[in-house]
């Protein structure tokens, strides 16, 4: 299998247009275009009937004491947890690609609609649903893609794992509103192969100044 993007190379930097937020010299960060990156795939295992795409960030601070606070930093050494940014199921393997901005173009307060999506696909709830649950201006059900928005004072660049799963079933065995963990549980025993493309992102000027 292969999985590529014209927006970024494997282990390269995700462009700001594909993020939820971009650096801002005065306000630390500003909202961005929130475009899903383009993706192209091929050389799928024999018997592939559908695909699942999941994007997650494994570098989210488990402790939020220093999160986006002036005069403090989120230390590289603190424990980290997963945050899911996108789950898309029932992808037709023959399509071969997803266009930039096809599934997400802009920030939608209270979340984009779902689970029904383009091309007969379905989109799950991403973890912005939980992140914004106590914010009356943003709270809602966040289906589909919402891009990187790491803390602007984090000492590390976050990694974003776009993983494609080739399945031996035409429909992912989930129903109603679902999450990435629901999908990962449901596809156990149905996965013929996987491929991952990793992008990096930061809002910290010091990290960006040192990026390679």
C-alpha positions in Angstrom: 0.0 0.0 0.0 1.0 3.6 -0.4 -0.5 6.8 1.0 0.8 10.2 -0.1 -0.2 13.9 -0.1 0.8 16.9 -2.2 0.2 19.1 0.9 3.1 17.5 2.9 5.6 14.8 2.7 5.9 11.9 5.2 7.2 13.4 8.5 7.1 16.8 6.9 5.2 20.0 8.0 1.5 20.3 7.5 0.7 23.7 5.9 -1.2 26.3 7.8 -4.2 26.1 5.4 -4.8 22.5 6.6 -4.8 23.5 10.2 -7.5 24.8 12.6 -5.1 27.5 13.8 -2.0 29.3 12.6 0.6 31.4 14.5 -0.1 35.0 15.1 2.6 37.5 16.2 0.3 39.4 18.6 -2.5 37.0 19.6 -0.4 33.8 19.7 -2.7 32.1 17.2 -5.5 32.8 14.8 -8.0 30.6 13.1 -7.1 29.2 9.7 -8.7 27.7 6.6 -9.1 24.2 8.2 -8.8 22.4 4.8 -8.5 18.7 4.9 -5.2 17.7 3.1 -5.4 15.9 -0.2 -4.6 12.2 0.0 -3.8 9.6 -2.7 -3.6 5.8 -2.2 -2.9 2.7 -4.2 -1.5 -0.9 -4.3 -4.2 -2.1 -1.9 -4.3 -5.7 -0.7 -6.3 -8.2 -2.8 -9.8 -8.4 -1.5 -10.1 -4.8 -0.3 -13.8 -3.8 -0.4 -13.7 -0.5 1.5 -11.3 1.9 3.3 -11.2 3.7 6.6 -9.2 6.8 7.2 -8.3 8.0 10.7 -6.1 11.0 11.7 -4.9 11.3 15.3 -2.4 13.3 17.3 -0.7 11.2 19.9 1.1 14.2 21.4 -1.7 16.1 23.3 -0.7 17.0 26.9 -2.4 14.7 29.4 -2.1 17.5 32.0 -3.5 21.0 31.0 -2.0 23.1 33.8 0.3 25.0 31.5 -1.8 24.8 28.3 -1.6 28.1 26.4 -0.6 30.1 29.5 1.6 33.2 29.3 5.0 32.8 30.9 4.7 29.0 31.0 5.6 26.1 28.7 4.1 22.7 28.1 7.2 20.6 28.8 8.3 17.9 26.4 8.6 15.4 29.2 4.9 15.4 30.4 2.6 12.5 29.6 0.8 12.6 26.2 -2.5 11.2 25.0 -4.3 10.7 21.7 -6.7 13.2 20.1 -8.7 12.2 17.0 -9.0 14.7 14.3 -10.8 12.7 11.5 -12.5 9.4 11.0 -13.9 8.6 7.6 -15.4 5.2 6.7 -17.0 3.5 3.7 -14.4 4.9 1.3 -14.6 3.4 -2.2 -11.1 2.0 -2.8 -11.4 2.6 -6.6 -11.7 6.4 -6.1 -7.9 6.5 -5.3 -7.8 10.0 -3.8 -9.4 12.7 -1.7 -9.1 16.4 -2.8 -7.7 19.2 -0.6 -10.7 20.9 1.1 -13.1 18.3 -0.3 -14.4 17.2 3.2 -13.5 20.3 5.2 -13.2 23.9 4.1 -13.3 26.4 7.0 -14.2 26.2 10.7 -17.9 25.5 11.5 -18.9 26.6 15.0 -20.8 23.8 16.7 -19.4 21.3 14.2 -20.0 20.1 10.6 -22.9 17.8 9.9 -22.7 14.0 9.8 -22.4 11.2 9.8 -23.5 11.1 6.1 -20.8 12.6 3.8 -19.6 12.9 0.2 -19.4 9.9 -2.1 -21.5 7.6 0.1 -19.0 7.8 3.0 -19.7 8.4 6.6 -17.8 10.6 9.0 -17.4 10.0 12.7 -17.2 12.5 15.6 -13.7 13.9 16.2 -12.4 14.9 19.6 -13.2 18.6 19.2 -16.6 17.4 20.3 -15.2 16.9 23.8 -12.8 19.8 23.6 -15.5 22.4 23.0 -18.2 20.8 25.1 -18.1 23.6 27.8 -17.8 26.5 25.3 -21.3 27.9 24.5 -20.0 29.5 21.3 -18.5 26.3 20.0 -20.1 23.3 21.7 -21.6 20.7 19.4 -21.1 17.5 17.4 -17.9 17.8 15.4 -18.1 15.3 12.5 -15.4 14.9 10.0 -12.0 16.8 9.8 -10.8 19.5 12.1 -7.1 20.3 11.7 -4.1 20.9 14.0 -4.4 23.3 16.9 -1.7 22.4 19.4 -0.9 24.6 22.4 1.2 27.6 21.3 3.6 27.1 24.2 4.3 23.4 23.7 8.0 22.5 23.5 7.4 19.9 20.9 5.9 19.8 17.5 2.9 17.5 17.4 2.6 14.6 15.0 -0.5 13.8 13.0 -0.9 10.2 11.9 -3.2 9.8 8.8 -3.8 6.0 8.7 -5.6 4.2 5.9 -7.1 0.8 6.7 -8.0 -1.6 3.9 -11.0 -3.7 4.9 -12.5 -7.0 3.6 -16.1 -5.6 4.1 -17.9 -3.0 1.9 -19.4 -1.1 4.9 -17.6 -0.4 8.2 -19.6 -2.3 10.9 -20.6 0.8 12.9 -23.9 2.7 13.0 -25.3 6.0 14.1 -22.9 8.5 15.5 -19.5 6.9 16.1 -15.9 7.8 17.1 -12.5 6.6 16.0 -12.2 4.2 18.9 -15.6 2.7 17.9 -14.3 2.1 14.4 -11.0 0.6 15.5 -12.9 -1.9 17.7 -15.4 -2.7 14.9 -12.8 -3.4 12.2 -10.8 -5.9 14.3 -10.5 -9.0 12.2 -11.5 -7.2 9.0 -8.3 -5.3 8.3 -6.2 -6.5 5.3 -3.5 -3.9 5.6 -2.6 -0.3 6.8 -0.5 2.6 5.7 0.3 5.7 7.6 1.4 9.2 6.5 2.7 11.5 9.3 2.7 15.3 9.3 4.1 17.6 11.9 2.7 21.0 13.2 3.4 23.6 15.8 2.2 27.0 16.8 5.2 27.7 19.0 7.5 30.3 17.3 10.6 28.7 18.9 9.8 25.3 17.6 9.0 26.7 14.1 12.3 28.6 14.0 14.2 25.4 14.6 12.2 23.2 12.3 13.9 21.1 9.6 
